[in-house]
Amino acid sequence: MAQKNSSAQRSMYPTQIFLPLLQTLNENGGSPKQSKSMIPKVQTRPTFAQNAGDLLRLAGPLMLGQLAVVGMTVTDIYMAGQVSADTLAALQLGGSIWAMINLLVIGIMIGNSPIIGNFWGAGQPEKVRFQFQQGLWLAVPMSIAVCGGIMLGILLLGSLDISAEVYRIARGYLLPYLITGSMFPAFFAFRSTFEGVGDIRPVMIFNLMAFVLNAILDYILVFGKFGFPALGGIGAAWATTLVMTFLLIAMAAYGRYASNMKRLHLYQEFSGPSATAIAGILRLGIPIALMIAAEVGFFAIIPMLIAHLGANVLGAHAITNNIDSLAYMIPLGLGQALTIKVSHAIGRGDPMGARQICLTGFKLVFLLAMALGSMKILLRHDLAEMFSPDANVQVIAASLFFFSAALGCFDSMQMACSGALRGYKDARVPLIIQIIAFWVVAFPIAYSLALTDIWGEPMGVFGFWVGLVIAACLASIMMLYRWNLVSSRAIHRPQQPSSPGTEPPIGQE
């Protein structure tokens, strides 16, 4: 049975509350003991501190897991920076292409998470199993598409105004990702399932293990240690391929053998592909993927447009961008936690609880963004020196951190809002918002500032970062407005949970 609206209860007039009690007292000779059951029970909601603690317990492991993933890329960039400026520039170009492809995959596969979350919140584990299996079926054609995207990316590199050495390294860096990319969709089929039911431990643990393994393999293959040849930046790509192999095997084994996953029987009664179920994933996942691409594509295209400015500018952008990506994992983790919490709440028929947890998440993400922005500014010179010994690269990177700090404050809020909206299965309007903010409004401004003299002297890479700040600011405002509209509609819509019983998240019993 759906939970009652607590705000409505609190708004009842005192006479409405006490009238049944007075009537009962009269009927029973004024005996209050016989009338206690007649007093309406006011449903209490968790406090901010309780909601914040609950959200952080879920978001914390998600943040750590995501930090580990981005940490692998940052490790690659760090190792490359020690080799040469050309290697650093090549990994920025190749990494931008791979980032665009893998984030499209993530977006589509993530579409399965709120669907699974709704089934889990409604107490329907058999539908969770079916939905997981459909995710695996979807991973097959997506693997083929990923490999095709990588080949197109290699062709694109050949058309850029870059040196032969940078092209050679970037091409060699992308080729091993043909293997990595073929495994990536299946990995996210498992991940979206585990996160959908609230079991975020394997994602965190395996990603942390992968981070350590990647750092070791980077050291061996990039610099040629323990008898292995020194492969430079290309060695970092082969390290990633080996790590992805480990991750897929680990996730598959966890789904089969972990005691807290056995009740789902993920591999039993294996269903064939269902066009309806797969279409449901795509209906939600494609807008999510395109929404991610709308923002990440802005980041990915910058190296292409500034390549002619030289390796120093590309390297500085790579440093700032990767530190920004690390910081971004905190609001991303909170956004993922909001997706899980909101989908569970909606699944059990509690839209008021979903809205309350969202408000808590928004406050948390803003405070954390302010703290991270301050750290970027205070440590900007140290961060630049850490990733490159080149003084010219350091100067440019240190200046870019001011823009990165401003970007983080706005981007964090829009990320949290979009995560909450995914929990409501609202993806199309957020996609439109991202396209308008980043491409219709901000990109023309950024391009003109960076590479033309319309506004005066061209600003180069700084102009693109100005555009990023404008885009994130606009997106956060529109996304917050959209969330308020959707969450209010959910509260006033009659709630009909699929099952009266609910189970606690797996691993949290």
Buried (B, 14 or more C-beta within 10 A) or exposed (E): EBBBBBEEBEEEEEEEEBEEBEEBBEEEEEEEEEBEEBEEEEBEBBEEEEBBEBBBEBBBBBBBBBBBBBBBBBBBBBBBBEBBBBBBBBBBBBBBBBBBBBBBBBBBBBBBBBBBBBBBBBBBBEBBBBBBBBBBBBBEEBBEBBBEBBEEBBEEBEEBEBBEBBBBBBBBBBBBBBBBBBBBBBBBBBBBBBBBBBBBBBBBBBBBBBBEBBBBBBBBBBBBEEEBEEBBBBBBBBBBBBBBBBBBEBBBEBBEEBEBBEEBBBEEEEBEEBEEBBEBBBBBBBBBBBBBBBBBBBBBBBBBBBBEBBBBBBBBBBBBBBBBBBBBBBBBBBBBBBBBBBBBBBBBBBBBBBBBBBBBBBBBBBEBBBEBBEBBEEBBEEBBBBBBEBEBBBBBBBBBBBBBBBBBBBBBBBBBBBBBBBBBBBBBBBBBBBBBBBBEBBBEBBBBBBBEEEEEEBBBBBBBBBBBBBBBBBBBBBBBEBBBEBBEEBBEEEBEBBBEEBBEBBBEE
